Amino acid sequence: MSKQTRKFPEGFLWGGAVAANQLEGAFQEDSKGLSTADVSPNGIMSPPDFSMSQFNLYHEGIDFYHKYKEDIALFAEMGFKAFRFSIAWTRIFPNGDELEPNEKGLQFYENIIDELRKYNIEPVITISHYEMPLGLVKNYGGWKNRKVVEFYERYAKTVFNCYKDKVKYWMTFNEINVLLHAPFTGGGLLFEGDQKNEQEIYQAAHHQFLASSLAVKAGHEIIPDSQIGCMIASMLTYPYSSKPEDMFAALSQDRKTLFFSDVQSRGYYPTYINNYLIENNH
């Protein structure tokens, strides 16, 4: 019996993915502002520490900010065809609401893109990955404020224009539905104690949907051949039994995730989420 050789299809992008706050370090270098990750020393599911008195691994990462060249050389040795990374919003707009970007931040990511291109590695950029400017949290209340849509759109247009000739693969938000599970990480939302305000969470989600759609529209105008997507954290819910009530309970739980992909894929709110919002006075 002859052996069959299986190969990736032509154009398949095999590689790896990271987030700026996970690996860059240099958290206040070259005019970078503070982000929500910079005050989250215990991870995305824990409350923030605004005193910044605890050790925070995000502040140091693996020092990719200074060692990206040698790291990318290692990616090339591994045969990477693509490398997905995020831009730290606070490197481009340190407080989030500035009118002009930080040129040092823009140059840093252009250097990364050029280094990737040197090894024929396709850059895939996430515009927002588990962080946002702390200034937008303190001064505007995070994503529950519609004003943040305008700031995000400005940020997205800035990076699209800057890298339009070098990057065609983009993502607007990483795991956009993390808002439901970690509201501070996903949307810069602060609540008293452990009491989450679900209405504010869904309002923040609505603003992120709007921001994402405006970014996609701008991206296709600025980079006509761009491919722009989003990402959700998806886990299947298994019913306890085959009883109808258990099956429906599992479906209802899954819809909390599917809602985020449905809205972005179809462009409208599905009936099940409209009913849920009405039933819960949202």
C-alpha positions as CSV (number, residue, x, y, z in Angstrom):
1,M,0.0,0.0,0.0
2,S,1.5,3.3,-1.1
3,K,2.0,6.2,1.2
4,Q,0.0,9.3,0.5
5,T,1.6,12.6,1.0
6,R,-0.6,15.3,2.4
7,K,0.3,19.0,1.8
8,F,-1.2,22.3,2.8
9,P,-3.1,23.9,-0.1
10,E,-1.4,26.6,-2.1
11,G,-1.6,29.9,-0.2
12,F,-2.3,28.3,3.2
13,L,-1.1,30.7,5.9
14,W,0.6,28.6,8.6
15,G,2.1,30.5,11.5
16,G,1.6,31.8,15.0
17,A,-0.2,34.6,16.9
18,V,0.6,36.9,19.8
19,A,-0.8,40.1,21.4
20,A,1.1,43.3,22.0
21,N,0.5,43.3,25.7
22,Q,1.6,39.7,26.1
23,L,5.1,40.0,24.6
24,E,6.3,43.6,23.8
25,G,7.3,44.9,27.2
26,A,8.6,48.5,27.2
27,F,5.2,49.5,28.5
28,Q,6.1,53.2,28.9
29,E,8.8,53.6,26.3
30,D,8.7,56.0,23.3
31,S,5.7,57.8,24.6
32,K,3.4,54.8,24.9
33,G,0.5,55.4,27.2
34,L,-1.0,53.1,29.8
35,S,-3.5,50.5,28.7
36,T,-6.0,48.4,30.6
37,A,-3.5,45.5,30.4
38,D,-0.9,47.6,32.2
39,V,-3.2,47.7,35.3
40,S,-4.2,44.0,35.1
41,P,-1.3,42.2,36.9
42,N,-3.4,39.1,37.6
43,G,-4.7,38.4,34.2
44,I,-7.8,39.2,32.2
45,M,-10.4,37.7,34.6
46,S,-9.1,39.6,37.7
47,P,-10.0,43.1,38.8
48,P,-7.5,45.9,37.9
49,D,-4.9,47.4,40.2
50,F,-4.7,51.1,39.5
51,S,-2.0,51.5,42.1
52,M,0.3,49.5,39.9
53,S,2.0,48.2,43.0
54,Q,2.0,44.6,42.0
55,F,4.4,42.9,39.7
56,N,2.9,42.8,36.2
57,L,4.3,40.5,33.6
58,Y,2.7,42.5,30.9
59,H,5.2,45.3,31.6
60,E,8.1,43.2,30.6
61,G,6.7,40.4,28.4
62,I,9.6,38.8,26.5
63,D,11.0,42.2,25.5
64,F,9.8,41.8,21.9
65,Y,10.0,45.6,21.6
66,H,13.8,45.4,21.6
67,K,14.3,41.8,20.3
68,Y,11.8,41.5,17.5
69,K,14.5,41.0,14.9
70,E,15.9,37.9,16.5
71,D,12.5,36.5,17.3
72,I,11.3,36.9,13.8
73,A,14.4,35.2,12.5
74,L,13.4,32.2,14.7
75,F,9.9,32.3,13.3
76,A,11.4,32.0,9.8
77,E,13.5,29.0,10.9
78,M,10.2,27.4,12.0
79,G,8.8,27.9,8.5
80,F,6.2,30.5,9.4
81,K,4.2,31.8,6.4
82,A,2.2,34.2,8.5
83,F,2.5,36.0,11.8
84,R,-0.5,37.5,13.6
85,F,0.3,40.2,16.0
86,S,-1.6,43.1,17.5
87,I,-0.9,46.8,17.5
88,A,-0.9,48.4,21.0
89,W,-3.5,51.2,20.6
90,T,-1.6,53.2,23.3
91,R,1.6,53.2,21.2
92,I,-0.3,55.0,18.5
93,F,-2.7,57.2,20.6
94,P,-1.3,57.1,24.1
95,N,-4.5,58.4,25.8
96,G,-6.8,57.3,23.0
97,D,-8.4,60.7,22.2
98,E,-5.5,62.5,20.6
99,L,-5.9,64.1,17.2
100,E,-2.4,63.1,16.0
101,P,-0.7,59.7,16.3
102,N,2.6,59.0,18.0
103,E,5.1,58.6,15.1
104,K,7.5,56.4,17.2
105,G,4.7,53.9,17.7
106,L,3.9,53.8,14.0
107,Q,7.5,53.4,13.1
108,F,7.9,50.4,15.5
109,Y,5.2,48.4,13.8
110,E,6.4,49.4,10.3
111,N,9.8,48.0,11.4
112,I,8.1,44.7,12.4
113,I,6.2,44.5,9.1
114,D,9.4,45.1,7.1
115,E,11.3,42.5,9.1
116,L,8.5,39.9,8.5
117,R,8.5,40.8,4.8
118,K,12.3,40.2,4.7
119,Y,11.5,36.5,5.5
120,N,8.4,36.3,3.3
121,I,6.2,36.1,6.3
122,E,2.7,37.5,5.8
123,P,1.7,40.0,8.6
124,V,-1.8,39.6,10.0
125,I,-2.7,42.5,12.3
126,T,-5.2,42.7,15.1
127,I,-6.2,46.3,15.7
128,S,-7.5,45.7,19.3
129,H,-6.4,42.7,21.4
130,Y,-7.4,42.6,25.0
131,E,-6.4,46.2,25.8
132,M,-7.4,49.8,25.2
133,P,-6.0,53.2,26.4
134,L,-6.6,53.7,30.1
135,G,-7.4,57.3,29.3
136,L,-10.5,56.2,27.5
137,V,-11.6,54.2,30.6
138,K,-11.0,57.0,33.1
139,N,-12.3,59.9,31.0
140,Y,-15.1,58.2,29.0
141,G,-16.1,55.1,30.9
142,G,-14.7,52.7,28.3
143,W,-16.8,51.2,25.4
144,K,-20.1,52.0,27.0
145,N,-19.5,55.5,25.7
146,R,-20.4,56.0,22.1
147,K,-17.6,58.6,21.8
148,V,-15.1,55.7,21.9
149,V,-16.3,54.6,18.5
150,E,-15.0,57.8,17.0
151,F,-11.6,57.3,18.6
152,Y,-11.3,53.7,17.5
153,E,-12.3,54.6,13.9
154,R,-9.5,57.3,13.9
155,Y,-7.0,54.8,15.2
156,A,-8.1,52.2,12.6
157,K,-7.9,54.6,9.7
158,T,-4.4,55.8,10.9
159,V,-2.9,52.3,10.8
160,F,-4.7,51.4,7.6
161,N,-3.2,54.5,5.9
162,C,0.2,53.9,7.4
163,Y,0.6,50.2,6.3
164,K,-1.7,50.1,3.3
165,D,1.0,49.0,0.9
166,K,2.4,46.3,3.2
167,V,-0.5,44.6,5.0
168,K,-3.7,43.2,3.6
169,Y,-4.9,40.8,6.4
170,W,-6.5,42.5,9.4
171,M,-8.8,41.7,12.4
172,T,-10.8,44.4,14.1
173,F,-11.1,42.8,17.6
174,N,-9.7,39.7,19.2
175,E,-12.4,37.6,20.8
176,I,-14.9,40.4,20.9
177,N,-17.3,38.4,23.0
178,V,-14.8,38.5,26.0
179,L,-16.9,41.5,27.0
180,L,-19.4,39.1,28.6
181,H,-16.8,37.3,30.7
182,A,-14.1,40.0,31.4
183,P,-15.8,43.4,30.9
184,F,-12.7,45.4,31.9
185,T,-10.4,43.6,29.6
186,G,-12.9,43.5,26.7
187,G,-14.4,46.9,27.1
188,G,-12.8,48.9,29.9
189,L,-15.9,48.6,32.0
190,L,-15.7,49.0,35.7
191,F,-18.4,47.8,38.1
192,E,-18.8,47.9,41.9
193,G,-17.8,44.6,43.5
194,D,-18.7,41.5,41.5
195,Q,-22.0,42.9,40.1
196,K,-21.8,43.2,36.3
197,N,-24.3,45.6,34.7
198,E,-25.5,43.5,31.7
199,Q,-27.2,46.5,30.0
200,E,-23.9,48.4,30.0
201,I,-22.1,45.3,28.6
202,Y,-24.5,44.9,25.7
203,Q,-24.3,48.6,25.1
204,A,-20.5,48.4,24.9
205,A,-20.8,45.4,22.5
206,H,-23.1,47.4,20.3
207,H,-20.5,50.2,20.1
208,Q,-17.8,47.7,19.3
209,F,-20.0,46.2,16.5
210,L,-20.4,49.8,15.1
211,A,-16.7,50.5,15.4
212,S,-15.8,47.3,13.7
213,S,-18.1,47.9,10.8
214,L,-16.8,51.4,10.3
215,A,-13.2,50.1,10.4
216,V,-14.1,47.4,7.8
217,K,-15.7,50.0,5.6
218,A,-12.6,52.3,5.9
219,G,-10.2,49.4,5.4
220,H,-11.8,48.4,2.1
221,E,-11.7,51.9,0.9
222,I,-8.1,52.5,1.9
223,I,-6.8,49.0,1.0
224,P,-9.1,47.7,-1.8
225,D,-7.7,44.1,-1.7
226,S,-7.7,43.9,2.1
227,Q,-9.3,41.0,3.9
228,I,-10.7,42.1,7.3
229,G,-12.3,39.8,9.8
230,C,-12.9,39.5,13.5
231,M,-12.5,36.7,16.1
232,I,-14.7,35.2,18.8
233,A,-13.9,33.0,21.7
234,S,-16.1,30.0,20.9
235,M,-16.8,27.0,23.2
236,L,-19.6,24.6,22.5
237,T,-22.1,24.0,25.3
238,Y,-23.1,20.4,25.7
239,P,-26.6,19.7,27.0
240,Y,-27.0,17.8,30.3
241,S,-29.3,15.3,28.6
242,S,-31.4,14.9,25.5
243,K,-34.5,16.4,27.2
244,P,-35.9,19.3,25.3
245,E,-35.4,21.7,28.2
246,D,-31.7,20.8,28.4
247,M,-31.2,21.0,24.7
248,F,-32.8,24.4,24.6
249,A,-30.7,25.6,27.6
250,A,-27.5,24.6,25.8
251,L,-28.7,26.4,22.6
252,S,-29.5,29.5,24.7
253,Q,-26.0,29.4,26.2
254,D,-24.4,29.0,22.8
255,R,-26.3,31.9,21.4
256,K,-24.6,34.3,23.8
257,T,-21.5,33.6,21.7
258,L,-23.1,33.2,18.3
259,F,-24.7,36.6,18.7
260,F,-21.3,38.2,18.2
261,S,-20.6,36.4,15.0
262,D,-24.2,36.6,13.7
263,V,-24.3,40.4,14.0
264,Q,-20.9,40.8,12.3
265,S,-21.6,38.3,9.5
266,R,-25.2,39.2,8.8
267,G,-25.2,42.9,9.7
268,Y,-28.3,42.8,11.9
269,Y,-29.4,41.7,15.3
270,P,-31.0,38.2,15.2
271,T,-34.5,37.8,16.7
272,Y,-33.3,35.6,19.6
273,I,-31.0,38.4,21.0
274,N,-33.7,41.1,20.4
275,N,-36.1,39.0,22.5
276,Y,-33.5,38.4,25.2
277,L,-32.8,42.2,25.5
278,I,-36.5,43.0,25.7
279,E,-37.2,40.3,28.2
280,N,-34.3,41.5,30.4
281,N,-35.3,45.2,30.1
282,H,-32.1,46.1,28.2
